[in-house]
Each structure stands twice: as structure tokens, then as C-alpha cells.
């Protein structure tokens, strides 16, 4: 992976990793690493020692945040999306990440595969059937009263699922990834969250404020990942029960976390190109095979019709949903769904943003935004239409009540119950389990690389021992959350870390605008083009 090269506008006084401590296979920023580790140890210890009080506390915290700050989270997520769209359409869209002569480190196909696998792979497996069915049997009322278990409820269910998983989610990732890539590759700053505030803080990013930003980013990343890993093992456990009658229990799920974390550790030791890239490409192939199979043996025409119609419906409700806070309904649906997702995506944004930045050098800002915002969203539309559409067709047709009953009993079983009604159910369920496991591994190993980046002061190349440490820490936190409150604990962790980071992202919007304005001023002063047409994708591996 290429190191950032500084821009003439500002040459940082400290290179990545300056002031690090090197000790017994570790190379870390002392304040960021030690404080982060201490907070993690404290959290895990208290959760395991006081499991029942911890479960109660998780519920109280989730209710407080969603009740008092829900309006802010809704408004902030919509603002992030608006900012990245405006940046791409503006004169800033011509700026090339890394300078006019920079070339992409990865071909476009590998780039897109890594975006999807890192972004929300486990979540797509867990919620692609469960969420549409939940909204189908318990519809909210943003567009008026809808009767449950009807065709109208099915259409609204798909529109709401699209709302949670596409443009708003990827808008958050695009914002963070773009800011990180710009300040790293165009300004030569360390690839850490503190660097995006250089236009506002200058060299003070290397002091306590910058340390606090990176510590918060580590906490948000760790808990966002733990949420995904916890959901993933719940689904693996449900699949194993379906195929091999393995009982569903928290103990089994913690054991699965330990086993799969071992796989992730091996992948981490292989590095970004050999590990994450190849697993990401394998995942995309397996997911594509499973999706095409369901499309062909399932209700093909219904899926294709609903794919087109549901996108249109989603676009029609997008303006309303982007600002809907349930102010007049007094209901709790949004607290349990939209606010959880926005907190989850925001808490994931340091991880996904840094990872996207690491693999996106050499692309123009317009290309970056189009790639990160539109293409993953389009693939998500298709995946949700195939999986969720098939399940809804079963509910409206030959199997009324079957999947809704499964979802009511255990959300994690929804995908397997749907697959059971199609040919080769055992084989496709096994493929689904493998997909969740590999998504788990790619999320864990790429997340470990990102957290390690933050804890090492922006250094890209760090000792393997240190990356392994963070992979194990992710598994430990996920296990502690499952033991301390299950799904509610996972959701609370995402929301609680997402809220303070939402404020950081708002400041980031202004800092990014200021940095891009300086870049344009420099280009005008030197009459130097912002992007070179000669910069073509490099097909060689970095």
C-alpha cells in the first residue's frame, strides 16, 4: 500500500508513527493505544462481572439516547448524504486523491468487492429477509395507516428496508472515507481520524484533542464491529441448528466467536492484499451464486417487477423518510429501527472510512463518490429485492404466516426458513453459513487493520502481533456484549458510540470543505490540473 505524499499546501511536522513506542512486537501511539485498551478492559470486566445490571443499563441507555437525541441523528445522517452529493457535483469533483498523477492501487472490480465486503456484508445476510418481514407484519405509518400482512405492507416494507441500507448508509461511509483519503493522500497526513481536522486545528491534531478523536474512533469502530460480529454468530448458530441440530444458545455463540476469530486472525496475518482482498472477492462470488440461484428458482418475474417498483417507491418516500422523526405519532418504531441503523453506520464509519480510503488512492472525488455511494447501493437494492422479495412473495402466496412466525421466534432463522422452501435447501443453507463466516472474517481482519492504524499513529505497516491483538479484542468485546444483553446490548453499543461520533462527522464536513477550497486555490495559483487523464487504473497488485 502506497504511503501518502504531502501536498505543497501543508507538510506535516510529524510523519505517521512519530513518537510511537516499540515494545515486544508492538509499535503503538502511547496515549491512544493505552487509554483505548484500558477502556476496553474496563468495559468487558464490568459487563461480565455484572451481567444482569449491565443488561438493564444497556436498555436504559438505548432508550435515553433514542428518546432525547433521535431528531439530531435523523438530521445529521441526511446532512452527510447531502454534503457528499454536493461535493461530487461541484468543482471539487475533479480533485484526484493522491495528486494529478496518482493511479489506483486496485483494479475497479477488486475495489468494488472490498467496498461491499467491508461495508455491511454480515448485516445484509442477517436482515435481508428478517427486516422486510418485520415491517410487513408490523408496519409503521410514515405514509399513512397500512394494514399488516398485505400487498401495501409488503411494498412499504421493501421501501423502508432500502431506506435503511442504501444511500444514507453509504453517504456516511463516503463522507468519512473521502475526508480521510484527501487529507492522507493530498496533504501527507497520517491516515487517522485526527488528520481530517488539520484545517481547523493545525498541528494541535498531534496533541490531546487529536488523541481524543482517535480514541473515540477506536471505541466506535470496535463496538460497531462487535455489533456485526454478534449478529453474524447468531445467524451462524441458527443455520447450524437448521442443518445439524446444534442448539441455539449464547454459550454456543461465544464459542463460535472464538473459532471464527481464529480464522480472522490467520487472515490478518496475511495482510490486506493476500487476506482481505482475496476473501472479499470469494465472498462476492459466493453471494452472487446464492443470489442468482434464488432469483432463478424463486418467483423470478415477481422479483424483477418488485425490484423496479420498490426502487421507485423508495425514491418517492426518500424526502419524507429523511426527515421523519415520529414527532406526532408518539410511537417507538423509529427508535428501534432507523436510529439503531444510523448509530450503527456512524459507529462503523471510522472503520469503513479508513478501509475505503486505504484502497481508493488515485481516484477522482467524483469517481470515488459515484463508486462508494451508488454502486454498493445498487447491489444492495438487488440483493434485498431477491431475498426479501422472495420471502414476501411466499407470505403473500403459498406460505402465509410461515416466515413471519420464524421472525417472531428468532430473527436469525429468517433466511434459512426462506431457503428451506426452495430446492437444494441444505446446500444453499450451507453456502449461507459459509458466507456469514467469511463476511465475519473479512469484517474482523479489515477492522483490525483499521483499528491498528489508529492506535499506531497512522502507520500503515505495523507488526503482525499488534494486528492479531486487535482481532482478538474484537471477538472478546462481541462475546461480552452477547453475554451482557444479547441483541439489545449490540444495538445499544452501536447507538451509544454513534451519537458522539455524529458530532465529529458534522465538524468533519466543514473541515473537508475548507481543505478542498485550499486545494482548488493552490491549483488555480499554480495553473496545475487537479486530475490527470493519463492516470489509468494499475492492474498490478500494490
PyMOL commands that set and color helices and strands:
alter all, ss='L'
color gray80, all
select helices_A, chain A and resi 30-49+51-89+91-94+108-137+151-165+167-185+193-206+208-244+250-297+300-323+333-336+338-358+365-396+402-409+411-420+425-455+464-483+486-526
alter helices_A, ss='H'
color red, helices_A
select strands_A, chain A and resi 21-23+26-28
alter strands_A, ss='S'
color yellow, strands_A
deselect
rebuild
show_as cartoon
